[in-house]
Amino acid sequence: MNTLITMAFLTALVLGGTAAFLGLRGGRPAARVATVHGLVATSALVLLGYRVFTGPENLWFNSAFFLFLLALVGGVFMRLVRRMNEPPFAALIVLHGVTAVVAFLVLLGGLGE
């Protein structure tokens, strides 16, 4: 299950990076890629939540879960406040992405336990 969670979050990170690159470089939001990114990331978060609440205690996974929840809040916030046909503010994209990358690194740290 840990491998599935890791691969799901890795897929979400790649999709998120692609959406950010396309949206910031092209000037138009990559709405379809961002939507798939959100669905994959939310599914991975549900899997991680199941692992956190039913599996053995792992402080790394608990911390990663919390950080991914913060990234989720940031992603939902970006989705709610953006204007139609415009990308979200670059600072929000960077903050959302950095939070998710740090959470992913913490998740990787927990795989060794």
N, C-alpha and C positions, 0 to 999 in steps of 0.2 A: 504494500500500500504506500510505503514511503516513496518508492520509485514513481508510482503513478502521480502522487501529489507533486513531486519535484518536476516531472515532465510536464504536468499541466501548468504549473507556474512558469516554467521555462517557455512554453508555448505562448502563454499570456504576455510574458516580457517581450518576446520577439514581435508579437502582434502589436503591442503597445508602442514599441520603438518604431515599428514601421508606420503606424498611424501618426505618431508625432513627427517623424521625418517627412512624410507626405504632406501633412497638414501645415507644418511650418515652412517647408520649402516651396510648396505649390501655392500657398496662400488660401487654399480652400481646405476645409476639414475633410479628413478621410472617414466619413461617417460610418460606412459599412465595416471597414477594418476596425474602427474604434468600437463598434457595437459587438462584433465577434470577440474582440479583446475583452470587453466587459463581461460577456457571457462565459468565456473560458476562465477568466480570473475569478468570477463569482463561483463557478463550479469547483474550481480548485480550492477556494476558501471554504466551501461547504465540506469538501473532503478533509481539509486540514482541521476544520472544527470538529468533525466526527472523530478524527484521530486524537485531538487534544482532549476531548471530553470523555472518550471511551477507552483510550489506550493507556499505556503506562505513562507516568509523569515524566515529562521532558521539558525542562525550563527553556531550551532553545526553541522548541516547537511552540510553546506557549507565547514566548516573546515574538516569534515570527507571526503567529496568529494575530496578536495585538497590532503589530506594525502593518500587516496586510489589511486589517480592519481600518486603520487610519488611511491607508492608500485608497481603500474603497470609498470612504467618506469624501476624500479629495476628488476622486473620479466622478462620483455622483454630483458633487458640488460643481465641478466643471461642466458637466452635462446640463445642469439646471440653469446656470448663469450665462452660458454662451449665447451669442446672437446667431440668428439663422445665417448660414452661408459664411460664417467667419470662424476661424479657429479660436480656441480659448486663449487666454493670456499665456504667453510663453513662460512666465514665472510659475504659474499654476501647473503647467505641464511638467516643468523641471522638478518642482516640489513633489508632485505625484509620482513621477518616475524614480526620483532618488529614494523616496520612501519605500517604493516597491523593490528596488534593487537591494537596499539595505535589508529589507525583510527577507528577500530571497537568500542573501548571504548568511543571514542568521539561520534560516531554514537548512541551508547546506551544512552549517556548523553543527546542527542537531542530528545529522545523519550518522555521525560517528559514535553517538551514544547508544 
